[in-house]
Amino acid sequence: MKTFSYVASDINGKIVKGREFAEDYRDLTEKLKAKNLFLTKYRDIEEQKAPDVKYKFKTKDLAFISRQLSSMLSAGLTLVRALQILHTQQENKKAKQILLDIYEDVQKGKSFSQALSERPGVFPGLFISMVNAGETAGSLDTIMLRLADHYAKEHKINNKIKSSMTYPIILSILSVCIVIALFVFVMPTFKSMMSGDIPALSAFVMGISDFLIDKWPIILVVLVILIVSIKVMLKVDAVRLKFDRFKLRIPKAGKLIGTIYTGRFSRTMSNLYASGIPMVDCIEKSVSTLNNAYISSEFATVIENVKQGESLSTAIARTGIFDSLFTSIVYVGEESGTLDSILEKTADYYEEESETAIGKLVSMIEPLLIIFLGIGIGIVLVGLYPMIFSSYNAIA
């Protein structure tokens, strides 16, 4: 019997830390499940371990690793041999060291999922759970192939979001720089040409210019404090809950964000359920990939209702988070006994819709940025016009 320190979450998503006596990883998982706790991290506190390498595999890396392991296992190689080859192919030093440590742990008799879970933060919980399911069912090669497809599609979506947001980000930075440059560099030039009474609007614009020039250190400090305060506040559960709920209720944009969440939930749920993982665990893991505190809080009730025997489609429909089409599809899958395959097809549909939603979100952001730039330049020009006119009169 060993003593494990663990980090787990309850049905409400609350983080719970503690210690538990167990024979191994599976025994620890079962004991925590009996307490309605879902294991996320654990450590054998009696075992002296080497310091963890601070590294987190990206979705692209996870897709590559999963596909390589699937190919080698399908070809008849043992897991130990496959891990050895995989670590020798890795070029990144930190990733190479982690894979070497995992290879050595598996060679010593630990399960693959246990070796992964002993490196918290390096691999996502979804990856570890599906590996554990594959080992239990004896279909690790098939599971790794599913993981490869899952992370390849997730990487594609992430790249789509990044590439779509590049232009709005550049435009927003450029807009702010142009407006600041007009107030800081252009306005003082015309101010020196002014004589006589200054129109109210011109005085107001010059006041902004003087404030930016004289008080820029204070402005910079205030901006830094504001950014840090927002980051700290978003770590508070109540604030994060309201913020995540607000994102889903933004006019027009909220519906598009919901579409992206639906696609991600469908894909994860499909892979987990097809791997033979219990329904409750599937829901918990699928919701956690959305990284939305409001949805997690709403799905705590869904999980509890499913535990009491309610159908998944009915429980989800009551939350009102996903659209009626999705809940109808889930209902058909439950009635026909083909929930995994239907969710997979649904994921394909919603991922295509997600790409369209991302494009629409960007098309909504761009006009707002252009309007902001136009208002900033317009204020400066309206303030400059009387000054220019007054200067011409003085010259005449």
N, C-alpha and C positions, 0 to 999 in steps of 0.2 A: 504494500500500500504506500502510495506517494502523496506528498502534500503539494497541491497546486494553488498558485495565486491566479485569479481570473478577473476578467472584465466582461460583463454580460449586460444585456438589456432586457427589461421586462416587457410585458405586452403593451405598455404605454410609451415605450421608447426611452424610459428612464435608465440611465447608466448605473449599474450596480457592480461594486468591486468587493472581493472577498477571497477566502481560502476554502479549499475543499479537499477531503481525502478521496482518492480514487486510484484505481489500478493503472489506467492509461487514459488517453484522450477520449476514446469512445465512452468509457465508464464515466468520465467527468461530464461529457455532453449529456448523457442520459440522466445523471443526478441533477444537473441544472435544469433540464427539461421538466423534471418532476416538480421543480420549484417555479415553473413557468418563466424560466430565464433562458435567453438565447446567447450562447457563448460567442464572443467576438475575439477575445485575446486570452491566452493563458501561458503560464510558465511553471515549469517544475522548479520550485524554490530550493530543492535539495540538490539540484544539479548545477555544477559550476559550468557556466557557458561562456564562450568567447563573446566579446562585445559585438553587438549587432552593427552591421554595416548600414549606414543611413542611406537608403536608396529605395525608390518606389518605381516599379515597372510601369511603363506607359502602355496604353491600349495597343499601340503598334507592336511593342515588344511582347506583350501577352499573346497577341495573335500569332506572331512568329514562333514563339516557344510552343504554343499549343499545337500548331500545325506540324512542327518538326517532331514533337513527341508522338503525335497521332500517326505520322508516317512511319516512324521507326518501330513503334509498338505493333502496328499492323503488319510490318514486314517480319515480325517474329523476334525482334530484339527484346531483351529483358529491360525492365525499367531502370535498373542500375546502369546497364551499358548505355541506354539511351541518354540518361542524365550525364554520364561521363562525356559522351560525344557532344552533347548540347553545351556543356560548360567549356569545352575546348574550342568551340566555334565562336564563343562570345568574345567580342572585342572590348567592350566597356569593362574597365577594371573592377568597379564596384559590383556590377552585375555578375561578372565572372566569379568573384569571390563568393557571392551569395549562392550561385548555382553549384559551386564546388562544395560549400558547406552542406547544401541539401543532398548532394550526391553522397557525401560521406555519412550523413545521418541515415539515409536509406540503406546504404551499404552495411551499416551497423545493426540494421533490423527495424528501424522506425518506418512507419508508413509514410507515403509521400505527402498525404494531407497533414499529418502531424508535423513533418519537417517544415511544411509551408506555414502552418499556423504558429510555429515557434518563432517566426520572424514577423512580428506585428508591424503593419503599415507597409510592408514590402509588396504583398499580394492582396488584392481585394477579397472580401469575404465571399463573393459569388464564386470566384475561382476556386477557393479552398473547399467550399461546400460541394461544388460539382465534382471536384477531384475525389472527395470523400465518398460521394455517391457512386462514382465510377469504380472505386476500389471495392466497395461493398457489393456491387452488382457484378463485378468481374468484367466490366466493359469500359475500361479506362481509355482505350484507343478511340472508341466512339464518342465518349465524353469530351476528349481533347479536341476532336474534330468539331464538335458543337461549339466548344469554347473558342476555337479558331475563327469560325464563322461569326460568332457573336461579337468578338472584339474587333474583327475586321470591319464589320458594319458600324460598330460604335466609333471606330477610328474615322471612318468615312464621314459620319454625321458630325463629329467634332471638327474635322477639317473643313466641312461645309460651313459650319458656324463661324469658325475663325476667318476663313476667306471672305465670307459675306460681311463680316463686321470690320474688316480691314479698312475699307473705303470710308464708312461712317466715322470711324475713330480718327482717321487722318483728317477728314473734313472738319470734325469737331475741334481738333487741336489747331488746325489752320484758322478756323473761324475765330477762336479765342485770341490767337496770336495777332491776327489782323486788327481786331477791335482794340486790343491793348496797344498795338503799335500806333494806331490812329490817335488815341488819347495821349500817349506818352511822347511821341515824336512829331506828329503833325500839328496838334493843337498849340503847343508852345511857340511854334514858328509864327502862327497867325496872331497869337496873343501879343507878341512884341510889336505888331503892326497896328494894334488897336489904339484909337484915340477918342476922347469924349465919352459919352454915356454908352454903356454896354447893354444890349438887349437882354432880357431876362433869360431866354433860352440859351443864349451864348454864355452868359454868366454861369448858368447851371452846368453846361458842358465843360467849361473851363474849370469849374469847381471839381468835377470828377477827375479831370486831367491832373490838377494840382494834388488831389488826394492820392492818386495812383503813383505820382512821382515822389511825393514827400513821405508817404506812409507805406511804401511797398514792403519794408521789413515786417511791419505789423500785419499787413495783409497776408504775407507769406506764412507767418507764424499761425495766424487764425486758420488759414487753409489746412496746414499740417494738423493742427489740433482738431479741426472738423473731420478730416479724413480718419484720423486715429480714433476719434470718438465714435464715428459711424461703425468702424470695424469692431470696436469693443462692444457697442450696443447690439450689434448683430449676433454676438456670441451669447447674449442673454436670451434664454429660451422664450420668454414672453414676447420680446421684441422681434425675434426671428420668426416666431409663429405668425405675428401680425404682418410682417413684411412679406413672407411667403404667401400668405393668403391674399394680400394686396396684389401681388404679381398675377394671380389667377383671375382677379376681378378688374384688371385694367380694361377699359373699353376696347374692343377689337383685339388688342394685343394679348389679353388674357386667354382668349379662345385659342389663339395660335400657339401660345406657350403650352396650353393644355393638350393640344395635338401632339406636340413634341414629347410630352410626358407619357401620353398614351402609347406611342410607338415604342418608347424605351421600356415601359412596364410590360407590354405584350411580348417583346423579344425575350426579356429576362425570365418572365413567367413561363413562357413556352419551353425554354431550355431547361429550367429547373424542374418543371413538372415532368417533362419527357425523360429526365434523368432518374426519376423514381423518388425524388425528394418529397416528403410529406407536404400536403397542401398548405398548412400553416407556415411552415418554414419557407415555402415558395413565395408566399405573400410577403412575409417579413423581408426577405432578401430582395425581392423585386421592388418594394417600396423604398428600401434603403438606397437603391441606385439612383432614385430621383433626386435625392438630396434636397427635399422640401419638407420643412418641419410641419407645415399645416397638413399636408397629405399624410404624413406619418401619424400625426395625432388623430386624424379622421379614420385611418385604417386600423388603429388600435381597436376601435369598435368593430370594424369588419372582421378582424382576426378573432375577437371574442365571439361574435355571432357564428362564424364558421365552425369554431370549436364546439358550439352548442348544437350544430347540425344544420344550420341555415345554408342555403346554396350560395356560392360565391357571387353569382350574377345579382341575386336579390340584395345581398349585403353591400355590394359595390354601388348598385343603383341608388340605394338610400343615401349615400354620401353626396351624390350629385357632382362629383369631381370629374368623372369621365362621361362622355356623351352617351346618349341612349343607344346609338348604333353599336358601340363597343359592348355594353352590357347585354344587348340582344344576342350578339355573336357569342359571348361567353355562355349565355343560357343555352343556345343551340349546341355548343360543344359539350356542356354538362349532360344535356338530355341524350345526345347521340353517343356519348362516351369517347369522343375524339377531341377532348379539350386541348391537348398538346398540339395536334396538327392544325386545328382551327386557329389557335393563338399564333402559331407560326405564320400562317397566311395573313392573319390580321396584322401582325407585326410588319410584314412586307408592305401591306396597304398603308398603314399609318406612318411608316418610315418615308414612303413616297410623299405622303401628305406633309410630313415634317419638313422635307426639303422645300416644298411649296410654301409652308408656313414661315420658314426662315427667310425666304425671298420676300414675302409680304411684310415681315417685321422690318427688314432693312429698307424696303420701299416706303414704310411709314416713318422711319427715323430720318431719312435723308431730307425730305421736305422741311421737317422741323428744324434741322440744322441750318438749312439754307435761309429759312425765315429768321432764325436767330442772327445769322450773319447780316442779313438785310436790315434788320431792326438796328443793330449796332452801328452799321455804316450810315444808315439813314439818320440816326440821332446826331452823329458827328457832322454830317453834311448840313443838316438843318441848323445846327449850332454854328457852323462855319460860314454859312451864306451871309448873315448880317455882318459878320466880321469882314468878309471879303468886300462886300458892298461898301461898308464904311471906309475901308482902306482905299478903295477907288475914288470915293468922294474926297478923301483927305488929299490924295495925289492931285485930283482935278483942281 
